[in-house]
Amino acid sequence: MAIRITRVYTRRGDKGDTALVGGKRVRKDSLRIEAYGTVDELNSIVGLARAFNHEATASPARDRLEEILKRLQNELFDVGSELATPPEARYEGMFRVGDEQVRALEHLMDECGKDLEALNSFILPGGGRVSAFLHQCRTVCRRAERIVLHLGGEESIGPGPLRYLNRLSDLFFVLSRWIGKQNSEREFLWERGLQSHEHPKSRSPSPSEGADKREPHPSRRSQEKGPPQGERKLVFERNNRSARPEEPPSSGGVSKGARRRKSTVPRG
């Protein structure tokens, strides 16, 4: 498809809509626009990593990474173009990301992985400037993957973009480690919870923990045990009287209250 751009602004999107491939207009916050817009954001960050890599001292590793990132930027434009094309606008011979591109990413990971040591912990994003930007590429790529997954649940997009982005995020992780090692940069590993996650048996009790295990102060111990023996006896007797049932009727079979009530009845 020939592309010719003569003017950047058109004013047609001033009301918040834009055109997909084929001319269909949709809102700029639609899921399809969000998907290929995030891929475009990712491409911009790859450009940052590429620019800082270009400023590094000339070396075979720098040139190799330049070659890889340039290729990835072009492929991300292909992915964005595919996502911008709704099913009704697809045409015969249209380029679509597929198995060939995914296998190429896997080959790159295998190639770079030969120079890397196995990990015993997760890596904190950072290191050198290029490595840090490649970590950012990885996280934005994961966000693009999630949005494409959501889009695939709403519209037909095919399996290629999702598989490609999934593998590409892994590649960015490997590339960040690889170029860091080539540049002799330090790799920062995650220290799990630092000392707060040490096994309880391996820690000596803190002063506060030891204080909790000591005998309580006598005044506190007396509060925990309750009132003295004499007071407890009085409380028991008071409670026993309050719970005592009413006195049974007298031997005459009529209670005092009943006799009083009987005396008030007028006699005939």
C-alpha positions in Angstrom: 0.0 0.0 0.0 1.5 3.3 -1.1 1.7 6.0 1.6 1.8 9.7 0.8 1.6 12.3 3.6 1.4 15.9 2.4 0.0 17.5 5.5 0.0 16.4 9.1 -3.2 18.1 10.4 -6.6 17.5 8.8 -9.0 18.8 11.4 -11.3 15.8 10.8 -10.5 14.4 14.3 -11.4 17.5 16.3 -14.6 15.9 17.6 -12.8 12.9 19.0 -13.1 10.4 16.1 -10.6 9.0 13.6 -10.4 6.8 10.6 -9.4 3.1 10.5 -7.9 1.5 7.5 -10.7 1.3 4.9 -12.2 4.7 6.0 -14.5 3.6 8.9 -14.6 6.3 11.6 -14.5 5.3 15.3 -14.1 7.1 18.6 -10.4 7.8 19.5 -11.0 6.0 22.9 -12.3 2.8 21.2 -10.6 -0.5 22.1 -9.0 -0.9 18.6 -7.5 2.6 18.7 -6.2 1.9 22.3 -4.6 -1.3 21.0 -2.6 0.1 18.1 -2.0 3.4 20.0 -0.2 1.4 22.7 1.9 -0.4 20.1 2.8 3.0 18.8 3.8 4.1 22.3 6.0 1.0 22.6 7.6 1.8 19.3 8.5 5.3 20.6 10.3 3.8 23.7 12.2 1.4 21.4 13.3 4.5 19.6 14.6 6.0 22.9 16.6 2.8 23.6 17.9 2.9 20.1 19.0 6.5 20.4 20.9 6.0 23.6 22.5 2.8 22.2 23.7 4.8 19.3 25.5 7.2 21.7 27.4 4.4 23.3 31.0 3.5 22.5 31.3 1.7 19.2 31.4 -2.0 19.6 30.0 -5.2 17.9 27.3 -5.4 20.7 26.2 -1.8 20.0 25.9 -2.5 16.3 24.1 -5.8 16.8 21.5 -4.2 19.1 21.0 -1.3 16.6 20.3 -3.9 14.0 17.8 -5.7 16.2 16.0 -2.6 17.4 15.6 -1.2 13.9 14.0 -4.4 12.8 11.7 -4.5 15.8 10.5 -0.9 15.1 9.5 -1.8 11.5 7.7 -4.9 12.7 5.8 -2.9 15.3 4.6 -0.7 12.5 3.3 -3.9 10.8 1.5 -4.9 14.0 0.0 -1.5 14.4 -1.2 -1.5 10.7 -2.8 -4.9 11.2 -4.6 -3.8 14.4 -5.8 -0.6 12.6 -7.5 -2.8 9.9 -11.0 -4.0 10.8 -12.1 -7.4 9.3 -14.2 -5.8 6.5 -11.2 -3.8 5.3 -8.7 -6.7 5.0 -7.5 -7.4 1.5 -5.7 -10.1 -0.4 -1.9 -10.0 0.1 -2.1 -7.9 3.2 0.9 -8.4 5.4 0.0 -10.0 8.7 2.4 -11.0 11.6 2.6 -14.7 11.9 4.8 -17.7 12.8 7.8 -16.5 10.9 8.1 -13.3 13.0 7.5 -15.2 16.2 10.1 -17.8 15.5 12.6 -15.1 14.7 12.1 -13.5 18.1 12.7 -16.9 19.7 15.9 -17.4 17.8 17.1 -14.0 19.0 16.4 -15.0 22.6 18.3 -18.3 22.2 21.2 -16.5 20.6 21.5 -13.8 23.3 20.7 -16.2 26.1 23.9 -18.2 25.5 25.9 -15.3 26.9 23.8 -15.0 30.1 24.0 -16.8 33.4 21.0 -18.5 34.9 18.9 -16.3 37.3 18.3 -17.2 41.0 16.1 -14.2 41.6 14.1 -11.6 39.7 15.8 -8.5 38.3 15.0 -5.0 39.3 14.5 -2.8 36.2 17.5 -0.5 35.8 21.2 -1.0 35.1 22.5 1.2 32.3 20.4 3.6 30.3 19.8 1.3 27.4 18.9 -1.6 29.7 16.5 0.6 31.6 14.7 1.7 28.5 14.5 -1.9 27.3 12.8 -2.8 30.6 10.3 -0.1 30.0 9.8 -1.5 26.5 9.0 -4.8 28.2 6.4 -3.4 30.5 4.6 -1.3 27.8 4.7 -4.4 25.6 2.9 -6.4 28.2 0.2 -3.6 28.5 -0.2 -3.7 24.7 -0.6 -7.5 24.9 -3.4 -7.1 27.5 -5.2 -4.6 25.4 -4.9 -6.7 22.3 -6.2 -9.7 24.3 -9.3 -7.6 25.3 -9.8 -6.5 21.7 -9.6 -10.1 20.5 -12.6 -10.9 22.8 -14.6 -8.1 21.2 -13.6 -8.3 17.5 -11.8 -10.5 15.1 -8.1 -9.8 14.9 -6.4 -13.2 14.3 -3.8 -14.8 16.6 -0.6 -13.2 15.1 -0.5 -9.9 17.1 -1.1 -11.5 20.5 1.6 -14.2 20.0 4.1 -11.7 18.7 3.7 -9.2 21.6 3.9 -12.0 24.1 7.2 -13.2 22.7 8.5 -9.7 22.1 8.1 -8.8 25.8 10.3 -11.8 26.7 12.9 -10.6 24.1 13.1 -7.2 25.6 13.9 -8.8 29.0 16.7 -10.8 27.4 18.0 -7.9 25.5 18.2 -5.7 28.6 20.3 -8.3 30.3 22.4 -9.0 27.2 23.4 -5.4 26.5 24.0 -4.8 30.2 26.5 -7.6 30.3 28.2 -6.5 27.0 28.6 -3.1 28.6 29.9 -4.5 31.9 26.9 -3.0 33.8 25.8 -4.2 37.2 22.6 -6.3 37.4 20.4 -5.6 40.4 18.5 -8.6 41.8 15.4 -8.6 43.9 16.1 -9.2 47.6 12.9 -10.8 48.7 11.4 -8.8 51.5 14.9 -8.2 52.9 15.1 -9.3 56.6 11.3 -9.1 57.2 10.9 -12.4 55.2 13.6 -14.4 57.0 12.4 -17.7 58.5 11.3 -17.2 62.1 13.6 -20.0 63.3 16.6 -18.2 61.9 15.9 -15.0 63.7 16.7 -14.2 67.4 13.8 -12.6 69.2 13.8 -8.9 69.4 13.8 -7.1 72.8 10.1 -6.4 72.5 9.4 -10.1 71.7 11.5 -11.1 74.7 9.6 -8.7 77.0 6.3 -10.3 75.9 7.5 -13.7 77.3 8.5 -12.4 80.7 6.3 -12.7 83.8 3.8 -9.9 84.1 4.1 -7.2 86.8 2.5 -8.2 90.1 -0.2 -5.5 89.8 -1.0 -6.7 86.3 -1.0 -10.3 87.4 -3.6 -9.4 90.1 -5.8 -7.7 87.5 -5.6 -10.8 85.3 -6.5 -13.1 88.2 -9.6 -11.1 89.2 -10.6 -9.8 92.7 -9.3 -11.3 95.9 -10.9 -14.4 97.5 -13.1 -12.5 99.9 -14.5 -10.2 97.3 -15.2 -13.1 95.0 -17.2 -14.8 97.8 -19.4 -11.7 98.3 -20.0 -11.4 94.6 -21.0 -15.0 94.4 -23.5 -14.7 97.3 -25.0 -11.5 95.8 -25.4 -13.1 92.4 -26.9 -16.2 94.1 -29.5 -14.2 95.9 -30.6 -12.4 92.8 -31.0 -15.7 91.0 -32.9 -17.3 93.9 -36.5 -18.3 93.0 -39.6 -16.9 94.8 -40.5 -18.3 98.2 -43.0 -21.2 98.0 -46.5 -20.6 99.3 -47.1 -21.0 103.1 -48.5 -24.1 104.7 -52.0 -22.8 104.3 -51.7 -23.0 100.5 -52.1 -19.2 100.0 -49.3 -16.8 99.7 -49.3 -13.5 101.7 -49.9 -11.6 98.5 -52.9 -13.7 97.7 -54.3 -13.2 101.2 -54.0 -9.4 100.8 -55.7 -9.5 97.4 -58.5 -11.7 98.9 -59.2 -9.2 101.7 -60.1 -6.5 99.2 -62.9 -8.4 97.6 -66.2 -7.0 98.9 -68.3 -9.4 100.9 -71.9 -10.1 100.0 
